[in-house]
Amino acid sequence: MIGAGPSGLAASKVLASRNVPFDCFEAGTGIGGLWRYGNDNGMSGVYASLHANISKESMSFSSLAMPETYPVFPHHSMVLAYLENYAASFGLHRHIVCGTRVTSVRPRGDGSWEVVCLRRGDAAEETRRYTEVVVANGHHWDPRLPAPAVPGAEEFEGTAIHSHDYRAPGPYAGRRVLVIGMGNSACEIAAEISRTAARTFLSARDAAHVFPKMLLGRPADHLAWSPLADLPRFLKDPALRLLLRLTRGAPAHYGLPEPLRGPLASHPSTSDELLVQLARGAVTPKPGVSSFGRDTAAFRDGSRESVDAVVYATGYKISFPFLEPSVFAAPDGRTELYLRTVPPRIPGLYFMGLAQPSGAAFPLLEPQAEWIAELIEGAVALPSPTDMTRAIAREWLRHRKTYVSTYRHGIEIDFHSYRRALRRERRAGSRRARGAVPALPAVAGLAPAADAM
């Protein structure tokens, strides 16, 4: 197991409960992955004031609820405490080797895997051999900047960082700050900086829907469990658009352009604070950046603003530095994985958490890990590599019709459809393992006509 963040912990819990022997290597000196503020593995982009944008009920693992005493949207320190309690409750620490970075994973001719790791403080690497490898290194740790770079970016003399390195608004007090992006991080960071900055600009290449965290007195993510979730997409999309209009108002009230696509076509951006700061004029929305000058930024509408600092909230690359690209890679943010887990022609290699639902990811991790564990134990069998490859291609065609075609949305899924597909595949896999008539691959429906919030 590579990584002891939420994905690695969920997989560890399932394997441990089934008495499957395993080692879990974590590069940092503590568990929690991106939820560990200042994680010394260098992979956490959590900033000091960050709170979850998913409610505690929706965010909990299926086997352990978050404490009732937690607020609806817990602070990052509470999420870390929850993960530490999860590990302690299921006795996972004895399987986790912290302070150990995996530097190489290579397939061997006999079907096993050679794993090279380096323990912190050791001069020499250690090589081990395993029958299977589970990759759980996350997908929010390798900052992605605009490529190609914005013209003139190298001439800009102000400070420029990726949101991964943002920690607090103090350094931006009294300055003119440009935040680039329209995802959750961009919205929340722009809102926070605007409280002390001289001016704050939020530049978005494309118009996006901004959801309030609460809708009709309930957390917005609870809509995934409401009657709205069961509507077909052609009804749910306008229904959700109407609900946003009634509760939040028109985007024009905040100076935002009207998005061309429906609320379900992209990953939701959620921020009450941004909407307030836009309404107050503390944040000024701008279109995409066309170029930089020494101390200015020009925008696609022809306007130009003086800028002292830039925060690129432009997302993350999906990276596996321990795997050769010839073994596995995710070009353009797209992963060729059956049910987002299995590379069809690489036996013994599995991926955890490489699926981005529009709601919470935690509840999907244990079911995914259960399937992996059943595959390792031989309780279920996979379709043929050819059938898995065809299923991936069909799913990708549906994905392109459902979501916007950007790097960020390469691993976007529907929560409910993915969970149903996992259940179907586990049943079909059990029949295959028993030698029954092979069932069709169960990937259909990951990007269905009825997407969830």
Secondary structure, 3 states (H helix, E strand, C coil): CECCCHHHHHHHHHHHHCCCCCCEEECCCCCCHHHCCCCCCCCCCCCCCCECCCCHHHHCECCECCCCCCCCCCEHHHHHHHHHHHHHHCCCHHHEEECEEEEEEEECCCCCEEEEEEECCCCCCEEEEECCEEECCCCCCEECCCCCCCCCHHHCCCEEEEHHHCCCCHHHCCCEEEEECCCHHHHHHHHHHCCCCCEEEEECCCCCCEECCEECCEEHHHHHHCHHHHCCHHHHHHHHHHHHHHHCCCHHHHCCCCCCCCCCCCCCEECHHHHHHHHHCCEEEECCEEEECCCEEEECCCCEEECCEEEECCCEECCCCCCCCCCCCCHHHCCCCECCCECCCCCCEEECCCCEECCCCHHHHHHHHHHHHHHHHCCCCCCCHHHHHHHHHHHHHHHHHHCCCCHHHCCEECHHHHHHHHHHHHHHHHHHHCCCCCCCCCCCCCCCCCCCC
